[in-house]
Amino acid sequence: MKVKEASQRVIIGEGCTIECEFLTSPPKDSVVVWSKGNDPNILTNLNETKDWTSKYGGSSLKFPSLNVFRVEESDRGYYSCQIQYPEDSAEYEDTILNWPITFLHVSGVSNLCISY
C-alpha cells in the first residue's frame, strides 16, 4: 500500500481524506485497517474504536482511504493504512512489511496531512 498524496490542507471542522492505494491486489477476504497514535511505533486500530462510524469512514477493499469527519485537535497524530490478510493466505505470516505512515497536523486555521 502507499499513501497517494504527500500533503493536504483542510479547515478545522471540515473533513480530510488520507488517500491510500494498493500496489497489488490483496487476497480475497483481506481487510483494510487504519491505525492512529502519537508515536509511529505505537498505533491503535481505529476500526475497533467507539468513534469509528461517527468520526471515520472508508477503509474498505473498494475504498481503502480514510475519511476523517469534522477535524479537531484530537485528530492530530500518526495514521497508518495496512492490510490484514486472511489466515489462509501466503501473505498472512509476512512480518517484514513497511506500512505507509502519515502525520496529521491540526492547527486553529487548517491542518496538514504529511506522508513520511
Backbone as JSON Lines, residues from 0, in Angstrom:
{"i":0,"aa":"M","n":[0.84,-1.17,0.0],"ca":[0.0,0.0,0.0],"c":[0.89,1.23,0.0]}
{"i":1,"aa":"K","n":[0.35,2.33,-0.49],"ca":[1.06,3.6,-0.42],"c":[0.06,4.72,-0.23]}
{"i":2,"aa":"V","n":[0.53,5.8,0.39],"ca":[-0.28,6.99,0.56],"c":[-0.19,7.76,-0.76]}
{"i":3,"aa":"K","n":[-1.33,8.16,-1.32],"ca":[-1.36,8.78,-2.64],"c":[-0.83,10.21,-2.64]}
{"i":4,"aa":"E","n":[-1.16,11.01,-1.63],"ca":[-0.75,12.42,-1.61],"c":[0.2,12.66,-0.45]}
{"i":5,"aa":"A","n":[1.25,13.44,-0.7],"ca":[2.23,13.73,0.34],"c":[1.68,14.7,1.38]}
{"i":6,"aa":"S","n":[0.83,15.63,0.97],"ca":[0.27,16.58,1.93],"c":[-1.09,17.07,1.47]}
{"i":7,"aa":"Q","n":[-1.85,17.55,2.44],"ca":[-3.21,18.03,2.15],"c":[-3.63,18.98,3.26]}
{"i":8,"aa":"R","n":[-4.3,20.06,2.9],"ca":[-4.79,21.02,3.9],"c":[-6.3,20.93,4.01]}
{"i":9,"aa":"V","n":[-6.8,21.12,5.24],"ca":[-8.24,21.13,5.47],"c":[-8.53,22.07,6.63]}
{"i":10,"aa":"I","n":[-9.64,22.77,6.58],"ca":[-10.03,23.69,7.64],"c":[-10.66,22.9,8.78]}
{"i":11,"aa":"I","n":[-10.29,23.23,10.01],"ca":[-10.87,22.56,11.18],"c":[-12.39,22.64,11.11]}
{"i":12,"aa":"G","n":[-13.03,21.54,11.41],"ca":[-14.48,21.45,11.31],"c":[-14.93,20.8,10.02]}
{"i":13,"aa":"E","n":[-14.04,20.8,9.02],"ca":[-14.35,20.12,7.77],"c":[-13.71,18.73,7.81]}
{"i":14,"aa":"G","n":[-13.71,18.05,6.69],"ca":[-13.17,16.69,6.63],"c":[-11.84,16.61,5.92]}
{"i":15,"aa":"C","n":[-11.18,15.49,6.13],"ca":[-9.9,15.21,5.5],"c":[-9.93,13.77,5.01]}
{"i":16,"aa":"T","n":[-9.46,13.53,3.8],"ca":[-9.32,12.16,3.3],"c":[-7.85,11.86,3.15]}
{"i":17,"aa":"I","n":[-7.37,10.87,3.88],"ca":[-5.99,10.41,3.75],"c":[-6.05,9.25,2.76]}
{"i":18,"aa":"E","n":[-5.55,9.5,1.55],"ca":[-5.72,8.52,0.48],"c":[-4.64,7.45,0.52]}
{"i":19,"aa":"C","n":[-5.07,6.22,0.42],"ca":[-4.19,5.06,0.39],"c":[-4.59,4.22,-0.82]}
{"i":20,"aa":"E","n":[-3.62,3.61,-1.48],"ca":[-3.96,2.74,-2.61],"c":[-3.13,1.46,-2.55]}
{"i":21,"aa":"F","n":[-3.66,0.41,-3.14],"ca":[-2.96,-0.87,-3.2],"c":[-1.92,-0.83,-4.31]}
{"i":22,"aa":"L","n":[-0.75,-1.42,-4.06],"ca":[0.26,-1.57,-5.1],"c":[-0.01,-2.85,-5.9]}
{"i":23,"aa":"T","n":[-0.6,-3.84,-5.25],"ca":[-1.05,-5.07,-5.89],"c":[-2.41,-5.43,-5.3]}
{"i":24,"aa":"S","n":[-3.16,-6.24,-5.98],"ca":[-4.47,-6.63,-5.45],"c":[-4.3,-7.53,-4.24]}
{"i":25,"aa":"P","n":[-4.96,-7.21,-3.14],"ca":[-4.86,-8.06,-1.95],"c":[-5.68,-9.34,-2.13]}
{"i":26,"aa":"P","n":[-5.34,-10.39,-1.38],"ca":[-6.12,-11.62,-1.45],"c":[-7.57,-11.37,-1.03]}
{"i":27,"aa":"K","n":[-8.47,-12.2,-1.55],"ca":[-9.88,-12.13,-1.18],"c":[-10.0,-12.26,0.34]}
{"i":28,"aa":"D","n":[-10.94,-11.59,0.93],"ca":[-11.21,-11.61,2.37],"c":[-10.17,-10.84,3.2]}
{"i":29,"aa":"S","n":[-9.3,-10.06,2.54],"ca":[-8.4,-9.18,3.28],"c":[-9.21,-8.02,3.84]}
{"i":30,"aa":"V","n":[-8.68,-7.35,4.84],"ca":[-9.36,-6.21,5.47],"c":[-8.38,-5.04,5.52]}
{"i":31,"aa":"V","n":[-8.85,-3.84,5.18],"ca":[-8.04,-2.64,5.32],"c":[-8.2,-2.13,6.74]}
{"i":32,"aa":"V","n":[-7.08,-1.89,7.4],"ca":[-7.09,-1.44,8.79],"c":[-6.33,-0.12,8.88]}
{"i":33,"aa":"W","n":[-6.91,0.86,9.55],"ca":[-6.24,2.13,9.82],"c":[-5.9,2.21,11.3]}
{"i":34,"aa":"S","n":[-4.71,2.73,11.57],"ca":[-4.25,2.89,12.95],"c":[-3.86,4.33,13.18]}
{"i":35,"aa":"K","n":[-3.91,4.77,14.44],"ca":[-3.58,6.15,14.8],"c":[-2.86,6.15,16.14]}
{"i":36,"aa":"G","n":[-1.96,7.13,16.32],"ca":[-1.29,7.29,17.6],"c":[-0.38,8.5,17.61]}
{"i":37,"aa":"N","n":[0.17,8.81,18.78],"ca":[1.1,9.93,18.91],"c":[2.54,9.5,18.68]}
{"i":38,"aa":"D","n":[2.78,8.2,18.59],"ca":[4.09,7.63,18.32],"c":[3.93,6.68,17.14]}
{"i":39,"aa":"P","n":[4.75,6.82,16.08],"ca":[4.57,5.96,14.91],"c":[4.78,4.48,15.2]}
{"i":40,"aa":"N","n":[5.42,4.16,16.34],"ca":[5.66,2.76,16.7],"c":[4.56,2.19,17.6]}
{"i":41,"aa":"I","n":[3.66,3.04,18.08],"ca":[2.57,2.6,18.96],"c":[1.26,3.17,18.41]}
{"i":42,"aa":"L","n":[0.6,2.4,17.58],"ca":[-0.63,2.86,16.94],"c":[-1.81,2.0,17.38]}
{"i":43,"aa":"T","n":[-2.98,2.61,17.52],"ca":[-4.21,1.92,17.92],"c":[-5.08,1.69,16.69]}
{"i":44,"aa":"N","n":[-5.66,0.52,16.57],"ca":[-6.53,0.18,15.46],"c":[-7.8,1.03,15.53]}
{"i":45,"aa":"L","n":[-7.97,1.95,14.58],"ca":[-9.15,2.83,14.56],"c":[-10.43,2.07,14.26]}
{"i":46,"aa":"N","n":[-10.34,0.99,13.5],"ca":[-11.54,0.24,13.12],"c":[-12.24,-0.36,14.33]}
{"i":47,"aa":"E","n":[-11.55,-0.46,15.45],"ca":[-12.13,-1.06,16.65],"c":[-12.5,-0.02,17.72]}
{"i":48,"aa":"T","n":[-12.44,1.28,17.38],"ca":[-12.78,2.31,18.36],"c":[-14.27,2.61,18.33]}
{"i":49,"aa":"K","n":[-14.78,3.16,19.43],"ca":[-16.2,3.5,19.51],"c":[-16.56,4.65,18.57]}
{"i":50,"aa":"D","n":[-15.55,5.45,18.16],"ca":[-15.78,6.59,17.28],"c":[-15.8,6.22,15.8]}
{"i":51,"aa":"W","n":[-15.59,4.95,15.46],"ca":[-15.38,4.59,14.05],"c":[-16.48,5.12,13.14]}
{"i":52,"aa":"T","n":[-17.74,4.87,13.42],"ca":[-18.81,5.26,12.49],"c":[-19.12,6.74,12.5]}
{"i":53,"aa":"S","n":[-18.91,7.43,13.61],"ca":[-19.23,8.86,13.67],"c":[-18.05,9.74,13.3]}
{"i":54,"aa":"K","n":[-16.83,9.26,13.44],"ca":[-15.64,10.07,13.23],"c":[-14.88,9.72,11.95]}
{"i":55,"aa":"Y","n":[-14.93,8.44,11.56],"ca":[-14.13,7.96,10.43],"c":[-14.98,7.19,9.43]}
{"i":56,"aa":"G","n":[-14.5,7.12,8.21],"ca":[-15.17,6.34,7.18],"c":[-14.16,5.82,6.17]}
{"i":57,"aa":"G","n":[-14.63,5.02,5.24],"ca":[-13.74,4.42,4.25],"c":[-13.19,3.11,4.77]}
{"i":58,"aa":"S","n":[-11.92,2.86,4.47],"ca":[-11.21,1.69,4.98],"c":[-11.85,0.38,4.52]}
{"i":59,"aa":"S","n":[-12.07,0.27,3.21],"ca":[-12.61,-0.98,2.66],"c":[-11.74,-1.38,1.47]}
{"i":60,"aa":"L","n":[-11.91,-2.58,0.97],"ca":[-11.13,-3.01,-0.19],"c":[-11.45,-2.16,-1.42]}
{"i":61,"aa":"K","n":[-12.69,-1.69,-1.54],"ca":[-13.05,-0.83,-2.68],"c":[-12.6,0.61,-2.47]}
{"i":62,"aa":"F","n":[-12.55,1.07,-1.23],"ca":[-12.14,2.44,-0.9],"c":[-11.22,2.38,0.33]}
{"i":63,"aa":"P","n":[-9.9,2.09,0.11],"ca":[-9.0,1.92,1.25],"c":[-8.65,3.22,1.97]}
{"i":64,"aa":"S","n":[-8.93,4.37,1.38],"ca":[-8.6,5.65,2.01],"c":[-9.42,5.87,3.27]}
{"i":65,"aa":"L","n":[-8.9,6.74,4.15],"ca":[-9.58,7.05,5.41],"c":[-10.2,8.43,5.34]}
{"i":66,"aa":"N","n":[-11.48,8.53,5.64],"ca":[-12.15,9.82,5.77],"c":[-12.16,10.18,7.25]}
{"i":67,"aa":"V","n":[-11.71,11.39,7.57],"ca":[-11.79,11.9,8.94],"c":[-12.83,13.01,8.9]}
{"i":68,"aa":"F","n":[-13.93,12.84,9.61],"ca":[-15.02,13.82,9.59],"c":[-14.82,14.86,10.69]}
{"i":69,"aa":"R","n":[-15.19,16.1,10.41],"ca":[-15.16,17.19,11.39],"c":[-13.84,17.2,12.18]}
{"i":70,"aa":"V","n":[-12.75,17.52,11.49],"ca":[-11.41,17.51,12.07],"c":[-11.34,18.43,13.28]}
{"i":71,"aa":"E","n":[-10.7,17.94,14.34],"ca":[-10.47,18.72,15.56],"c":[-9.07,18.42,16.08]}
{"i":72,"aa":"E","n":[-8.66,19.12,17.12],"ca":[-7.3,18.98,17.66],"c":[-6.95,17.54,18.01]}
{"i":73,"aa":"S","n":[-7.89,16.78,18.54],"ca":[-7.61,15.4,18.95],"c":[-7.31,14.48,17.76]}
{"i":74,"aa":"D","n":[-7.53,14.94,16.54],"ca":[-7.22,14.13,15.36],"c":[-5.74,14.2,14.98]}
{"i":75,"aa":"R","n":[-5.0,15.09,15.62],"ca":[-3.57,15.22,15.37],"c":[-2.88,13.9,15.71]}
{"i":76,"aa":"G","n":[-1.95,13.46,14.86],"ca":[-1.18,12.25,15.15],"c":[-0.78,11.5,13.9]}
{"i":77,"aa":"Y","n":[-0.18,10.35,14.13],"ca":[0.26,9.47,13.04],"c":[-0.87,8.54,12.63]}
{"i":78,"aa":"Y","n":[-1.03,8.36,11.33],"ca":[-2.03,7.44,10.78],"c":[-1.31,6.46,9.84]}
{"i":79,"aa":"S","n":[-1.73,5.22,9.87],"ca":[-1.13,4.2,9.01],"c":[-2.22,3.32,8.4]}
{"i":80,"aa":"C","n":[-2.13,3.09,7.09],"ca":[-3.05,2.15,6.45],"c":[-2.32,0.82,6.28]}
{"i":81,"aa":"Q","n":[-3.04,-0.26,6.55],"ca":[-2.46,-1.6,6.5],"c":[-3.47,-2.58,5.93]}
{"i":82,"aa":"I","n":[-2.97,-3.72,5.49],"ca":[-3.85,-4.8,5.05],"c":[-3.76,-5.9,6.08]}
{"i":83,"aa":"Q","n":[-4.91,-6.36,6.55],"ca":[-4.97,-7.52,7.43],"c":[-5.33,-8.71,6.53]}
{"i":84,"aa":"Y","n":[-4.35,-9.6,6.36],"ca":[-4.52,-10.72,5.45],"c":[-5.28,-11.87,6.1]}
{"i":85,"aa":"P","n":[-6.06,-12.63,5.31],"ca":[-6.73,-13.81,5.86],"c":[-5.69,-14.86,6.28]}
{"i":86,"aa":"E","n":[-6.02,-15.64,7.29],"ca":[-5.08,-16.63,7.83],"c":[-4.64,-17.66,6.8]}
{"i":87,"aa":"D","n":[-5.46,-17.95,5.81],"ca":[-5.09,-18.97,4.82],"c":[-4.34,-18.41,3.62]}
{"i":88,"aa":"S","n":[-3.92,-17.13,3.67],"ca":[-3.19,-16.54,2.55],"c":[-1.69,-16.68,2.76]}
{"i":89,"aa":"A","n":[-0.94,-16.66,1.66],"ca":[0.52,-16.76,1.73],"c":[1.12,-15.55,2.44]}
{"i":90,"aa":"E","n":[0.46,-14.41,2.38],"ca":[0.97,-13.17,2.98],"c":[0.74,-13.09,4.49]}
{"i":91,"aa":"Y","n":[-0.1,-13.94,5.04],"ca":[-0.53,-13.83,6.44],"c":[0.64,-13.73,7.42]}
{"i":92,"aa":"E","n":[1.68,-14.52,7.24],"ca":[2.79,-14.53,8.18],"c":[3.93,-13.62,7.77]}
{"i":93,"aa":"D","n":[3.74,-12.78,6.77],"ca":[4.77,-11.85,6.33],"c":[4.87,-10.72,7.34]}
{"i":94,"aa":"T","n":[5.91,-10.75,8.15],"ca":[6.07,-9.74,9.2],"c":[7.01,-8.61,8.8]}
{"i":95,"aa":"I","n":[7.63,-8.72,7.63],"ca":[8.57,-7.68,7.19],"c":[7.85,-6.77,6.2]}
{"i":96,"aa":"L","n":[6.89,-6.04,6.69],"ca":[6.11,-5.12,5.86],"c":[6.32,-3.7,6.36]}
{"i":97,"aa":"N","n":[6.49,-2.78,5.44],"ca":[6.67,-1.38,5.78],"c":[5.4,-0.63,5.37]}
{"i":98,"aa":"W","n":[4.5,-0.41,6.33],"ca":[3.23,0.25,6.04],"c":[3.44,1.76,5.98]}
{"i":99,"aa":"P","n":[2.75,2.45,5.07],"ca":[2.9,3.9,4.98],"c":[2.32,4.6,6.21]}
{"i":100,"aa":"I","n":[3.01,5.64,6.65],"ca":[2.57,6.42,7.81],"c":[2.4,7.87,7.39]}
{"i":101,"aa":"T","n":[1.32,8.48,7.83],"ca":[1.03,9.88,7.57],"c":[0.86,10.58,8.91]}
{"i":102,"aa":"F","n":[1.38,11.81,9.01],"ca":[1.16,12.6,10.23],"c":[0.14,13.68,9.93]}
{"i":103,"aa":"L","n":[-0.89,13.75,10.73],"ca":[-1.94,14.74,10.55],"c":[-1.69,15.89,11.52]}
{"i":104,"aa":"H","n":[-1.3,17.04,10.96],"ca":[-1.1,18.25,11.77],"c":[-2.43,18.99,11.86]}
{"i":105,"aa":"V","n":[-2.78,19.46,13.03],"ca":[-4.02,20.21,13.21],"c":[-3.69,21.54,13.85]}
{"i":106,"aa":"S","n":[-4.2,22.62,13.26],"ca":[-3.99,23.95,13.84],"c":[-5.33,24.68,13.89]}
{"i":107,"aa":"G","n":[-5.31,25.89,14.45],"ca":[-6.54,26.66,14.58],"c":[-7.12,27.1,13.25]}
{"i":108,"aa":"V","n":[-6.29,27.14,12.21],"ca":[-6.75,27.6,10.91],"c":[-6.94,26.45,9.94]}
{"i":109,"aa":"S","n":[-5.97,25.55,9.9],"ca":[-6.06,24.42,8.97],"c":[-5.19,23.28,9.49]}
{"i":110,"aa":"N","n":[-5.28,22.12,8.84],"ca":[-4.39,21.02,9.2],"c":[-3.67,20.55,7.95]}
{"i":111,"aa":"L","n":[-2.67,19.72,8.14],"ca":[-1.85,19.26,7.05],"c":[-1.6,17.78,7.21]}
{"i":112,"aa":"C","n":[-1.83,17.0,6.16],"ca":[-1.52,15.56,6.17],"c":[-0.18,15.4,5.47]}
{"i":113,"aa":"I","n":[0.84,14.94,6.18],"ca":[2.17,14.78,5.6],"c":[2.56,13.31,5.64]}
{"i":114,"aa":"S","n":[3.06,12.77,4.53],"ca":[3.5,11.38,4.48],"c":[4.97,11.29,4.83]}
{"i":115,"aa":"Y","n":[5.33,10.27,5.58],"ca":[6.73,10.03,5.92],"c":[7.18,8.74,5.29]}
